[in-house]
Amino acid sequence: MSGTARYWPVPDVLAHLAGCWRVERTVEDLASGALGRFEGTTSFSPLPGGGLLHEEAGSFTWQGVTRPAERTLRFLPGAAPGTADVRFADGRPFHDLDLTSGRYVADHPCSADLYRGEFTVRDADHWRTVWRVGGPAKDLVLTTDYTRDVPQAPASPAPGA
């Protein structure tokens, strides 16, 4: 590739995300240089009435201490076909998501902080989010790689078994 990013267009973000994904996230505090890491899984399962329930669970390591971590979001049908309206578990708005070009940038103001997320899709089984968080007390970059968790095909029985 000649330095030009390639994105994989997604005509329907909800259909694309449905299922289970392996998750690896790095958290970098640009002010202190501290690094954290999350590893786990994300499941996008159908919600009654449409949309997907996003449930993430795993382990987060920060400054040498590993703890369980989880979050829940709701991905609802968006205003335009194939898009999503992403909300926190309690229903508060988070951001819109439109991956029809394979790339999307979303902003989420939170008190004095601004979260700016860039979503990119590499292919049918890999996508990434990079959130840049800035504010009076925050200067972070959160990079998350998602890989579709495809079940392995069952082994063929041995001949004569």
C-alpha positions as CSV (number, residue, x, y, z in Angstrom):
1,M,0.0,0.0,0.0
2,S,1.3,3.4,-0.9
3,G,0.6,5.1,2.4
4,T,-3.1,5.4,1.5
5,A,-5.4,3.9,4.1
6,R,-7.9,1.4,2.8
7,Y,-11.3,0.9,4.5
8,W,-13.9,-1.8,4.0
9,P,-17.4,-0.4,3.5
10,V,-20.1,-1.8,5.7
11,P,-23.6,-1.3,4.2
12,D,-25.4,-2.2,7.5
13,V,-23.4,-1.7,10.7
14,L,-25.8,-3.7,12.9
15,A,-25.7,-6.7,10.7
16,H,-22.0,-6.5,10.5
17,L,-21.3,-6.2,14.2
18,A,-23.7,-9.0,15.3
19,G,-22.0,-11.9,17.0
20,C,-18.9,-12.2,19.2
21,W,-15.5,-10.4,18.9
22,R,-12.2,-10.7,20.7
23,V,-11.0,-7.4,22.0
24,E,-7.6,-5.9,22.7
25,R,-7.3,-2.3,23.9
26,T,-4.4,-0.2,24.9
27,V,-4.9,2.9,27.1
28,E,-2.1,5.5,26.9
29,D,-2.0,8.5,29.3
30,L,-0.1,11.0,27.3
31,A,0.5,13.2,30.3
32,S,2.2,10.6,32.5
33,G,3.3,8.0,29.9
34,A,1.4,5.3,31.8
35,L,0.1,2.4,29.7
36,G,-2.8,0.1,30.3
37,R,-4.2,-3.0,28.6
38,F,-7.7,-4.5,28.3
39,E,-8.2,-8.0,26.9
40,G,-11.6,-9.7,26.6
41,T,-14.6,-10.3,24.5
42,T,-17.5,-8.3,23.1
43,S,-20.9,-9.8,22.3
44,F,-23.4,-8.0,20.1
45,S,-26.7,-9.7,20.6
46,P,-30.2,-8.8,19.3
47,L,-32.4,-6.4,21.4
48,P,-36.2,-6.8,21.5
49,G,-37.6,-4.3,19.0
50,G,-34.3,-4.0,17.0
51,G,-30.7,-3.1,17.6
52,L,-28.0,-4.8,19.4
53,L,-26.9,-5.1,23.1
54,H,-23.1,-4.7,23.3
55,E,-21.7,-6.5,26.3
56,E,-17.9,-6.3,26.9
57,A,-16.1,-8.2,29.6
58,G,-12.5,-9.0,30.3
59,S,-9.4,-7.9,32.3
60,F,-7.9,-4.4,32.5
61,T,-4.3,-4.0,33.7
62,W,-3.2,-0.5,34.9
63,Q,0.0,0.2,36.7
64,G,0.6,-3.5,37.3
65,V,-2.8,-4.2,38.8
66,T,-5.2,-6.4,36.9
67,R,-9.0,-6.2,37.6
68,P,-12.1,-7.4,35.9
69,A,-13.7,-4.8,33.6
70,E,-17.0,-4.7,31.7
71,R,-19.3,-2.3,30.0
72,T,-22.7,-2.4,28.2
73,L,-23.9,-0.2,25.3
74,R,-27.0,-0.3,23.1
75,F,-26.6,0.0,19.3
76,L,-30.0,1.1,18.0
77,P,-31.0,1.6,14.4
78,G,-29.8,5.0,13.3
79,A,-31.5,7.8,11.4
80,A,-30.2,6.6,8.0
81,P,-30.4,3.0,6.8
82,G,-27.5,0.9,7.8
83,T,-26.3,3.3,10.6
84,A,-26.5,3.0,14.4
85,D,-27.4,5.3,17.3
86,V,-25.0,4.2,20.1
87,R,-26.3,4.7,23.6
88,F,-25.0,4.0,27.1
89,A,-26.7,1.1,29.0
90,D,-29.0,3.7,30.8
91,G,-30.2,5.1,27.4
92,R,-28.1,8.3,27.4
93,P,-26.8,9.2,23.9
94,F,-23.2,8.3,23.2
95,H,-22.6,8.8,19.4
96,D,-23.8,8.0,16.0
97,L,-22.1,5.3,13.8
98,D,-22.0,5.2,10.0
99,L,-19.6,2.7,8.5
100,T,-20.9,2.8,5.0
101,S,-17.5,4.2,3.8
102,G,-15.6,1.9,6.2
103,R,-14.5,4.9,8.3
104,Y,-16.3,7.3,10.7
105,V,-15.4,10.0,13.2
106,A,-17.7,10.7,16.2
107,D,-17.5,13.2,19.0
108,H,-18.9,12.8,22.5
109,P,-18.7,15.8,24.9
110,C,-18.6,14.7,28.5
111,S,-18.5,17.5,31.1
112,A,-15.3,19.4,30.4
113,D,-13.8,16.6,28.3
114,L,-14.1,15.8,24.6
115,Y,-14.0,12.2,23.3
116,R,-13.3,11.9,19.6
117,G,-13.5,8.4,18.2
118,E,-12.3,7.2,14.8
119,F,-13.8,3.9,13.7
120,T,-12.2,2.0,10.8
121,V,-13.1,-1.4,9.3
122,R,-10.2,-3.3,7.7
123,D,-12.2,-6.3,6.4
124,A,-15.2,-8.6,7.4
125,D,-13.5,-9.8,10.5
126,H,-11.4,-6.8,11.8
127,W,-12.2,-3.3,12.9
128,R,-10.7,-0.7,15.2
129,T,-11.6,2.3,17.3
130,V,-9.2,5.0,18.4
131,W,-10.6,7.4,21.0
132,R,-8.7,10.6,21.8
133,V,-9.8,12.0,25.1
134,G,-8.9,15.5,26.0
135,G,-9.8,17.8,28.9
136,P,-8.5,19.7,31.9
137,A,-7.6,16.4,33.7
138,K,-7.4,13.9,30.8
139,D,-5.1,13.4,27.9
140,L,-5.6,9.8,26.7
141,V,-5.6,7.6,23.6
142,L,-7.6,4.4,23.7
143,T,-7.0,2.1,20.8
144,T,-9.2,-1.0,20.5
145,D,-8.8,-3.8,18.0
146,Y,-11.7,-6.1,17.4
147,T,-11.3,-9.6,15.7
148,R,-14.4,-11.6,14.9
149,D,-14.5,-14.7,17.1
150,V,-15.2,-17.4,14.6
151,P,-15.8,-20.8,16.0
152,Q,-13.4,-23.4,14.7
153,A,-15.0,-26.0,12.4
154,P,-15.4,-29.3,14.1
155,A,-12.7,-31.8,13.4
156,S,-13.6,-34.5,10.8
157,P,-13.9,-37.9,12.3
158,A,-11.0,-40.2,11.6
159,P,-11.5,-42.6,8.7
160,G,-13.3,-45.8,9.8
161,A,-14.5,-44.1,13.1
